[in-house]
Amino acid sequence: MTISNKSGRQNSDDQMKSLAKIVKVLECFSVNDRALTPTEICQRTQFPRSTTHRLLTSLRDVGLLDQGKERDKYRLGLKLFELGNTALASFDIYREAATIVDSLRHMSGHTVRLAIFDGFRAVVIRRAEPVMDGGIPSKFVENAPAHCTSVGKTILAWQPESVIERFIEAGLEKFTPDTISTREALYRELDDIRERGYAIDDGEHQPGLLCVGAPIRNEHGQVFAGISASGPAWKLSKDYLPELAKIVVHHANQVSENLSTGS
C-alpha cells in the first residue's frame, strides 16, 4: 500500500509539532527553576494537562527528565548533561578558548564568561571564577540576555540589522532600572560599542555588577561569540574599565586568531 505525499507531509508536520512541544517543556527549567511540578510546567507551556502528563512521562522514560523521590517534581535528566558535554566538545571555540579563558581570569582577577550567539541569547559555554576573596558571587548566567549584558551586547552590535530587528521584536525585558528597553536606546548603545570596540554592562542585568565584553570572530571575520570579565562595582572601579577593556579585547582577539589559523 502506497502512502500519499499528503499523508507523509502530515506525519512530518505532526512530528515537528511534537518536537517543538518537547523543547518547550525542557525550556521551562533554568538555574533558578531546577525542579518543577507538572502544574507549573502546564502553566508555563499552556499545554493541556493530559498533553503535559504524556510529555513528562515520555521524557522521563528516555532519561531527559528525572522525577523526584516524592514524585511531585521533575528535573532535567543526566542524559541532557551527557548530550550537552558532547555538543560543547564539538565546538572549535570551546576547545580553542579554554586556556585563554583561564588566562583572562588570572590577569583580570574577575569572573570570565565565553558565550556564543543563538540569534536571541548569548549562551555561556565556558565560565571561570576568580579565587574567592569574600566578594559577592554573581549569579550564574546560562543564557545571557543580549541587550543588557556586556558579552551579549558585544555580539549583538556586529549582527546584521535584520537579526537585531528580530531580536528587538521578541521584546527587551527589563531586569533593573538601568536595563536598555527601547529600540532607540539599544541602537545608540550598539553604535557606541562598535565605535570603541567593546561593550560595558553597568548594572543593566544584575545590580551592582560591572562587566566588559569584547567580540570574537570566526574564520570568515563574522562576530559569533564574545568574552567578558565582570566583578562587583565596589571592587571594579569605572576608572579602571578602559584598562580592563584592553585586556579583554586582547584575549578576544587571541581566540579569533586561533579560530582563523586553526592552532
FINU-896319 format. One record per residue (C-alpha): residue in one letter; x, y, z. Coordinates in nm, 3 decimals. Each point is the difference from the previous one (the first is absolute). Example, Ala and Ser with C-alpha at 12.3 -4.5 7.8 and 13.67 -1.06 7.14 Angstrom:
// residues 2
- A, 1.230, -0.450, 0.780 $
- S, 0.137, 0.344, -0.066 $
// end
This chain:
// residues 263
- M, 0.000, 0.000, 0.000 $
- T, 0.145, 0.335, -0.106 $
- I, -0.016, 0.292, 0.244 $
- S, -0.099, 0.323, -0.170 $
- N, 0.224, 0.307, 0.009 $
- K, -0.273, 0.176, 0.195 $
- S, 0.010, -0.263, 0.272 $
- G, 0.378, 0.013, 0.009 $
- R, -0.002, 0.378, 0.042 $
- Q, -0.261, -0.030, 0.274 $
- N, 0.213, -0.250, 0.190 $
- S, 0.303, 0.225, -0.038 $
- D, -0.195, 0.303, 0.125 $
- D, -0.130, -0.196, 0.300 $
- Q, 0.353, -0.110, 0.087 $
- M, 0.130, 0.357, -0.016 $
- K, -0.285, 0.119, 0.223 $
- S, 0.079, -0.273, 0.252 $
- L, 0.368, 0.095, -0.005 $
- A, -0.088, 0.366, 0.056 $
- K, -0.211, -0.099, 0.300 $
- I, 0.286, -0.202, 0.147 $
- V, 0.236, 0.296, -0.035 $
- K, -0.255, 0.231, 0.161 $
- V, -0.024, -0.232, 0.301 $
- L, 0.379, -0.018, 0.039 $
- E, 0.031, 0.379, -0.026 $
- C, -0.221, 0.038, 0.307 $
- F, 0.300, -0.093, 0.215 $
- S, 0.282, 0.235, 0.093 $
- V, 0.265, 0.051, 0.265 $
- N, -0.259, 0.182, 0.209 $
- D, -0.273, -0.257, -0.072 $
- R, 0.175, -0.335, 0.030 $
- A, -0.305, -0.198, 0.112 $
- L, -0.356, 0.055, -0.120 $
- T, -0.335, -0.165, 0.065 $
- P, -0.219, -0.120, -0.289 $
- T, -0.239, 0.285, 0.080 $
- E, 0.279, 0.258, -0.029 $
- I, 0.116, -0.148, -0.330 $
- C, -0.357, -0.005, -0.126 $
- Q, -0.040, 0.369, 0.089 $
- R, 0.326, 0.096, -0.173 $
- T, -0.061, -0.194, -0.319 $
- Q, -0.375, 0.062, -0.012 $
- F, -0.042, -0.363, -0.107 $
- P, -0.307, -0.201, 0.107 $
- R, 0.056, -0.200, 0.320 $
- S, -0.023, -0.330, -0.191 $
- T, 0.257, 0.110, -0.258 $
- T, 0.238, 0.121, 0.272 $
- H, -0.029, -0.329, 0.190 $
- R, 0.067, -0.202, -0.317 $
- L, 0.307, 0.207, -0.089 $
- L, 0.142, -0.016, 0.352 $
- T, -0.042, -0.376, 0.013 $
- S, 0.168, -0.048, -0.337 $
- L, 0.291, 0.232, 0.085 $
- R, 0.050, -0.177, 0.332 $
- D, -0.001, -0.342, -0.166 $
- V, 0.285, 0.097, -0.238 $
- G, 0.206, 0.174, 0.271 $
- L, -0.047, 0.362, -0.109 $
- L, -0.188, 0.069, 0.324 $
- D, 0.033, -0.141, 0.351 $
- Q, -0.285, -0.029, 0.247 $
- G, 0.061, 0.082, 0.366 $
- K, -0.038, -0.253, 0.280 $
- E, -0.334, 0.153, 0.097 $
- R, -0.098, -0.026, -0.368 $
- D, -0.155, 0.345, 0.011 $
- K, 0.280, 0.184, -0.181 $
- Y, 0.211, -0.049, -0.311 $
- R, 0.362, 0.099, -0.071 $
- L, 0.216, -0.008, -0.310 $
- G, 0.152, -0.345, -0.044 $
- L, 0.361, -0.111, -0.023 $
- K, -0.051, -0.093, -0.365 $
- L, -0.012, 0.372, -0.080 $
- F, 0.327, 0.049, 0.187 $
- E, 0.161, -0.271, -0.211 $
- L, -0.136, 0.147, -0.323 $
- G, 0.102, 0.351, 0.108 $
- N, 0.358, -0.105, 0.064 $
- T, 0.012, -0.167, -0.340 $
- A, -0.136, 0.314, -0.166 $
- L, 0.251, 0.226, 0.178 $
- A, 0.290, -0.223, -0.097 $
- S, -0.100, 0.036, -0.365 $
- F, 0.041, 0.379, 0.005 $
- D, 0.341, 0.118, -0.119 $
- I, -0.027, 0.312, 0.215 $
- Y, -0.059, -0.209, 0.313 $
- R, 0.335, -0.172, -0.051 $
- E, 0.199, 0.292, -0.142 $
- A, -0.107, 0.244, 0.273 $
- A, 0.056, -0.221, 0.305 $
- T, 0.345, 0.129, 0.095 $
- I, -0.088, 0.357, -0.103 $
- V, -0.301, 0.008, 0.232 $
- D, 0.223, -0.110, 0.286 $
- S, 0.263, 0.256, -0.098 $
- L, -0.255, 0.282, 0.004 $
- R, -0.128, -0.111, 0.339 $
- H, 0.355, -0.002, 0.134 $
- M, 0.097, 0.338, -0.145 $
- S, -0.324, 0.182, 0.087 $
- G, -0.081, -0.170, 0.329 $
- H, -0.367, 0.000, -0.098 $
- T, -0.266, -0.243, -0.120 $
- V, 0.041, -0.084, -0.369 $
- R, -0.276, -0.118, -0.232 $
- L, 0.032, -0.133, -0.354 $
- A, -0.326, -0.001, -0.195 $
- I, -0.133, -0.072, -0.347 $
- F, -0.304, 0.163, -0.160 $
- D, -0.307, -0.208, -0.087 $
- G, -0.190, 0.285, -0.164 $
- F, -0.172, 0.118, 0.316 $
- R, 0.230, -0.075, 0.295 $
- A, 0.366, -0.021, 0.082 $
- V, 0.037, -0.361, 0.114 $
- V, 0.284, -0.032, 0.251 $
- I, 0.213, -0.304, -0.085 $
- R, 0.300, 0.065, 0.227 $
- R, 0.027, 0.181, 0.330 $
- A, 0.299, 0.054, 0.228 $
- E, -0.034, 0.140, 0.351 $
- P, 0.273, 0.190, 0.189 $
- V, 0.133, -0.133, 0.328 $
- M, -0.260, 0.075, 0.266 $
- D, 0.100, 0.307, 0.198 $
- G, -0.312, 0.087, 0.187 $
- G, -0.164, 0.175, -0.294 $
- I, -0.366, -0.047, -0.080 $
- P, -0.040, -0.278, -0.257 $
- S, -0.172, 0.091, -0.324 $
- K, -0.300, -0.201, -0.116 $
- F, 0.071, -0.285, -0.238 $
- V, -0.116, 0.103, -0.345 $
- E, -0.065, -0.290, -0.232 $
- N, -0.172, 0.223, -0.255 $
- A, 0.121, 0.357, 0.013 $
- P, -0.259, 0.252, -0.128 $
- A, 0.158, 0.158, -0.306 $
- H, -0.129, 0.353, 0.065 $
- C, 0.122, 0.051, 0.356 $
- T, 0.319, -0.202, 0.055 $
- S, 0.339, 0.098, -0.134 $
- V, 0.062, -0.339, -0.162 $
- G, -0.344, 0.014, -0.163 $
- K, 0.018, 0.359, -0.120 $
- T, 0.348, -0.039, -0.144 $
- I, -0.128, -0.286, -0.219 $
- L, -0.326, 0.172, -0.092 $
- A, 0.180, 0.319, -0.108 $
- W, 0.155, -0.171, -0.305 $
- Q, -0.308, -0.192, -0.114 $
- P, -0.192, 0.091, -0.318 $
- E, -0.285, 0.247, 0.051 $
- S, -0.254, -0.272, -0.081 $
- V, 0.128, -0.207, 0.293 $
- I, -0.005, 0.301, 0.233 $
- E, -0.356, 0.087, -0.105 $
- R, -0.118, -0.358, 0.054 $
- F, 0.162, 0.008, 0.343 $
- I, -0.172, 0.327, 0.092 $
- E, -0.338, -0.125, -0.121 $
- A, 0.031, -0.292, 0.242 $
- G, 0.000, 0.254, 0.286 $
- L, 0.259, 0.181, 0.210 $
- E, -0.056, -0.130, 0.351 $
- K, 0.080, 0.246, 0.279 $
- F, 0.210, -0.149, 0.283 $
- T, 0.109, 0.316, 0.184 $
- P, -0.079, 0.374, -0.026 $
- D, 0.308, 0.030, -0.225 $
- T, -0.098, -0.271, -0.248 $
- I, -0.027, 0.122, -0.359 $
- S, -0.362, -0.057, -0.098 $
- T, -0.069, 0.205, -0.315 $
- R, 0.105, -0.041, -0.363 $
- E, 0.149, 0.349, -0.017 $
- A, 0.211, -0.042, 0.313 $
- L, 0.125, -0.340, -0.111 $
- Y, 0.108, 0.127, -0.343 $
- R, 0.187, 0.289, 0.164 $
- E, 0.173, -0.245, 0.232 $
- L, 0.098, -0.232, -0.286 $
- D, 0.143, 0.296, -0.193 $
- D, 0.214, 0.092, 0.302 $
- I, 0.120, -0.360, 0.035 $
- R, 0.110, -0.021, -0.364 $
- E, 0.182, 0.332, 0.034 $
- R, 0.204, -0.093, 0.307 $
- G, 0.031, -0.373, -0.078 $
- Y, -0.143, -0.141, 0.323 $
- A, -0.317, 0.002, 0.213 $
- I, -0.066, 0.104, 0.359 $
- D, -0.277, -0.124, 0.229 $
- D, -0.038, 0.231, 0.299 $
- G, -0.266, -0.166, 0.211 $
- E, -0.230, -0.053, -0.299 $
- H, -0.061, -0.369, 0.066 $
- Q, 0.103, -0.040, 0.363 $
- P, 0.016, 0.296, 0.241 $
- G, 0.346, 0.075, 0.130 $
- L, 0.182, -0.192, -0.272 $
- L, 0.238, 0.152, -0.256 $
- C, 0.098, -0.193, -0.313 $
- V, 0.214, 0.056, -0.309 $
- G, -0.046, -0.215, -0.310 $
- A, 0.179, -0.025, -0.336 $
- P, -0.099, -0.171, -0.327 $
- I, 0.145, -0.323, -0.139 $
- R, 0.007, -0.063, -0.375 $
- N, -0.001, -0.327, -0.193 $
- E, 0.232, -0.085, -0.288 $
- H, -0.219, 0.212, -0.233 $
- G, 0.029, 0.308, 0.220 $
- Q, -0.360, -0.019, 0.123 $
- V, -0.077, 0.068, 0.366 $
- F, -0.171, -0.305, 0.145 $
- A, 0.126, -0.006, 0.359 $
- G, 0.135, 0.217, 0.276 $
- I, 0.204, -0.007, 0.318 $
- S, -0.046, 0.213, 0.311 $
- A, 0.147, 0.074, 0.340 $
- S, -0.227, 0.112, 0.283 $
- G, 0.020, 0.092, 0.365 $
- P, -0.188, 0.181, 0.278 $
- A, -0.016, 0.377, -0.047 $
- W, 0.158, 0.068, 0.338 $
- K, 0.309, -0.190, -0.110 $
- L, 0.012, 0.086, -0.370 $
- S, 0.020, 0.379, -0.034 $
- K, -0.129, 0.173, -0.312 $
- D, 0.337, 0.176, -0.038 $
- Y, 0.160, -0.341, -0.051 $
- L, -0.247, -0.111, -0.270 $
- P, 0.207, 0.129, -0.298 $
- E, 0.304, -0.192, 0.126 $
- L, -0.206, -0.314, 0.059 $
- A, -0.151, 0.043, -0.348 $
- K, 0.347, -0.015, -0.156 $
- I, 0.063, -0.332, 0.174 $
- V, -0.338, -0.145, -0.101 $
- V, 0.036, 0.116, -0.363 $
- H, 0.350, -0.150, -0.014 $
- H, -0.128, -0.340, 0.114 $
- A, -0.299, 0.017, -0.235 $
- N, 0.236, 0.067, -0.290 $
- Q, 0.211, -0.298, 0.106 $
- V, -0.302, -0.229, -0.023 $
- S, -0.090, 0.144, -0.342 $
- E, 0.356, -0.053, -0.122 $
- N, 0.003, -0.360, 0.125 $
- L, -0.326, -0.071, -0.180 $
- S, 0.124, 0.154, -0.325 $
- T, 0.329, -0.191, 0.002 $
- G, -0.133, -0.320, 0.152 $
- S, 0.282, -0.003, 0.254 $
// end
